Structures are given as structure tokens and as C-alpha cells.
Amino acid sequence: MPPALAAYWRIVGTIDLVPRGTWNAPFPPGVPEQLTIADPLEIIDLSAAWFSVEEWQEESAELHPQIAGPLEITIAADYLHKANISGGAPYSVWLPHAGADPLVRDEAHGLTFTDYLRRAFAAKGFLGLDRQDEWIAYGVTRDQLAELTGWLDSVKYEHLDF
């Protein structure tokens, strides 16, 4: 396991700003429901990610390792799954990885894991704030967009870079 991801799982474990429990319920008063489309930060815990290892072992059991390809460890749902819209491939890292900080695959920004976390924390936990034009395609109105950005601006948050 690359050291950046291993350290995260050892120290933090998991983080989940995805409101799956509220998909069929109203959000708390004052919290805009459009936050779901803003790609809330999620890193699943190691025990949940282990299914990727088991799946790869089953698929590659009878194949030469070079044919089996890399082990793709799922670390989070893609932004459309997080918004309960459908979606594509989950965000993942590929193993083996010779470096300390693997690339987060299938995520739009093309960042390493540490930079992915940096970007998320700098954006108050929402990686998709730069995709607001796309949100309108999914039915977010300009008024809702203004409500969402206003709400995020009102969140008191002291960002400490790492």
C-alpha cells in the first residue's frame, strides 16, 4: 500500500460527507440540498475497500499477473453516485504503485491522493465547486446555485494547508 494512503487509513480511517442517509429525507434547515452535486469528500475505510482486493483476486486467479492488470482499490464513489444520479467508475488508486502518493483515478482533477485531500479541504470538503456549469445541466437553478455558494461562504472554516 502506498504510504500516503496507508497513513490516511491508519490515522484517519474514513471520512464521509456524502448524505446517503438523507437521499429520501429533507436536509437539516438551512443546508442546501444541492450540496450533493458538489462532490462531497468521501474516503471509504480500509475494510470497505477490501472488496476491491477480493474482486481482483477472483478475477485474476487463473490469469498471469500481467494479464490481470493492476489492482484497483476503490476509495470513493464518483460525484454522480454521491448525488444519487447514477454515475461512472468509482475513484480509485491502482496497485502496485512504486511511489509514496498514488494518483486518484477517474476523478476529474488528475491529482495524487494527498493533493486530492488538499483540494477537498481547501474547498470546505466539496471537490466539485469548479463544475457549477455542469450542475445546471443536472437541474440546479441559478437561484439554487446562489443559495449553495452563499451557504458555503457562510461556513466558518479555518483551512490549514498540509
C-alpha positions as CSV (number, residue, x, y, z in Angstrom):
1,M,0.0,0.0,0.0
2,P,1.4,3.4,-0.9
3,P,2.5,5.3,2.3
4,A,0.1,8.2,1.8
5,L,-3.0,6.0,1.6
6,A,-1.7,3.7,4.4
7,A,-1.1,6.6,6.7
8,Y,-4.5,8.0,6.0
9,W,-6.3,4.8,6.8
10,R,-4.2,4.3,9.9
11,I,-4.6,7.8,11.3
12,V,-8.0,9.0,9.9
13,G,-9.8,5.8,8.9
14,T,-12.6,7.3,6.9
15,I,-14.4,10.5,6.1
16,D,-17.9,10.7,4.6
17,L,-19.6,14.0,3.7
18,V,-22.0,12.1,1.4
19,P,-25.5,12.5,2.7
20,R,-26.7,9.0,1.7
21,G,-29.0,8.9,4.8
22,T,-30.8,12.0,3.6
23,W,-31.4,11.0,0.0
24,N,-35.1,10.3,0.8
25,A,-35.4,12.8,3.7
26,P,-35.1,16.6,3.9
27,F,-31.8,18.2,4.7
28,P,-31.5,20.0,8.0
29,P,-32.9,23.5,8.0
30,G,-30.7,26.0,6.2
31,V,-28.5,23.4,4.5
32,P,-28.9,23.4,0.7
33,E,-29.7,20.0,-0.8
34,Q,-27.6,21.0,-3.9
35,L,-24.5,20.1,-1.8
36,T,-24.9,16.6,-3.1
37,I,-23.9,17.6,-6.6
38,A,-20.7,19.4,-5.3
39,D,-18.8,16.1,-5.0
40,P,-18.6,15.9,-1.2
41,L,-15.4,14.4,0.2
42,E,-15.6,10.7,0.9
43,I,-12.8,8.2,1.5
44,I,-14.1,4.7,2.4
45,D,-12.5,2.8,5.2
46,L,-10.0,0.0,4.6
47,S,-12.4,-2.8,5.4
48,A,-14.9,-1.4,2.9
49,A,-12.1,-1.0,0.3
50,W,-11.0,-4.6,0.8
51,F,-13.8,-5.8,-1.6
52,S,-11.6,-4.4,-4.4
53,V,-8.8,-6.8,-3.4
54,E,-11.2,-9.8,-3.1
55,E,-12.7,-9.0,-6.5
56,W,-9.3,-8.7,-8.1
57,Q,-8.2,-12.0,-6.6
58,E,-11.2,-13.8,-8.0
59,E,-10.8,-12.2,-11.5
60,S,-7.1,-12.8,-11.7
61,A,-6.9,-16.3,-10.1
62,E,-6.4,-18.1,-13.4
63,L,-4.6,-15.3,-15.2
64,H,-1.0,-14.3,-15.4
65,P,-0.4,-11.2,-13.3
66,Q,0.5,-9.1,-16.4
67,I,-2.8,-10.0,-18.0
68,A,-4.8,-9.4,-14.8
69,G,-3.7,-5.8,-14.7
70,P,-3.4,-3.6,-11.7
71,L,-5.4,-3.9,-8.6
72,E,-7.8,-1.0,-8.5
73,I,-8.6,-0.1,-4.9
74,T,-11.9,1.9,-4.7
75,I,-11.6,4.8,-2.3
76,A,-14.8,6.7,-3.1
77,A,-17.9,6.8,-5.2
78,D,-17.8,9.2,-8.2
79,Y,-19.5,12.5,-7.9
80,L,-22.7,11.4,-9.7
81,H,-23.2,8.4,-7.4
82,K,-22.6,10.7,-4.4
83,A,-25.5,12.8,-5.8
84,N,-27.7,9.7,-6.3
85,I,-27.9,10.4,-10.0
86,S,-26.2,7.3,-11.4
87,G,-22.6,7.6,-12.2
88,G,-19.4,6.1,-13.6
89,A,-16.3,4.4,-12.3
90,P,-15.5,5.0,-8.6
91,Y,-12.5,7.0,-7.6
92,S,-9.7,4.5,-7.1
93,V,-5.9,4.0,-6.8
94,W,-4.0,1.4,-8.7
95,L,-1.6,-1.1,-7.1
96,P,1.2,-1.8,-7.2
97,H,2.4,1.7,-7.0
98,A,6.1,2.4,-6.7
99,G,5.7,5.9,-5.3
100,A,4.5,7.2,-1.9
101,D,1.5,9.1,-3.2
102,P,-0.7,7.3,-5.8
103,L,-2.9,9.1,-8.5
104,V,-6.6,9.2,-7.8
105,R,-8.1,7.6,-10.9
106,D,-11.4,8.6,-12.6
107,E,-11.5,11.9,-10.7
108,A,-11.6,15.0,-12.9
109,H,-8.7,16.8,-11.4
110,G,-5.9,14.2,-12.0
111,L,-4.4,14.6,-8.6
112,T,-2.4,12.4,-6.3
113,F,-4.1,11.2,-3.2
114,T,-2.5,13.9,-0.9
115,D,-3.3,16.7,-3.4
116,Y,-6.8,15.3,-3.7
117,L,-7.2,15.7,0.1
118,R,-5.6,19.2,0.0
119,R,-8.0,20.3,-2.7
120,A,-11.0,18.9,-0.8
121,F,-10.0,20.6,2.5
122,A,-9.3,23.9,0.8
123,A,-12.9,23.7,-0.7
124,K,-14.5,23.0,2.6
125,G,-15.0,19.3,1.7
126,F,-16.5,19.8,-1.8
127,L,-14.3,18.9,-4.7
128,G,-16.8,19.8,-7.4
129,L,-17.1,23.6,-6.8
130,D,-15.4,24.2,-10.1
131,R,-18.1,22.4,-12.0
132,Q,-21.0,24.7,-11.5
133,D,-21.9,25.0,-15.2
134,E,-22.4,21.2,-15.1
135,W,-24.7,21.4,-12.1
136,I,-27.2,23.4,-14.2
137,A,-27.3,20.5,-16.6
138,Y,-28.5,18.4,-13.7
139,G,-31.3,20.7,-12.9
140,V,-29.7,23.1,-10.4
141,T,-31.2,26.6,-11.0
142,R,-29.3,29.8,-10.8
143,D,-31.1,30.7,-7.5
144,Q,-30.2,27.3,-6.0
145,L,-26.6,27.8,-7.1
146,A,-26.6,31.2,-5.4
147,E,-28.1,29.7,-2.3
148,L,-25.4,26.9,-2.3
149,T,-22.5,29.3,-2.8
150,G,-23.8,31.7,-0.2
151,W,-24.2,28.9,2.3
152,L,-20.6,27.7,1.6
153,D,-19.3,31.2,2.0
154,S,-21.1,31.4,5.4
155,V,-19.4,28.2,6.7
156,K,-16.8,29.2,9.3
157,Y,-13.7,27.2,8.5
158,E,-10.0,27.8,9.1
159,H,-8.1,25.9,6.5
160,L,-4.6,24.8,7.4
161,D,-2.6,23.5,4.5
162,F,-0.5,20.4,4.8
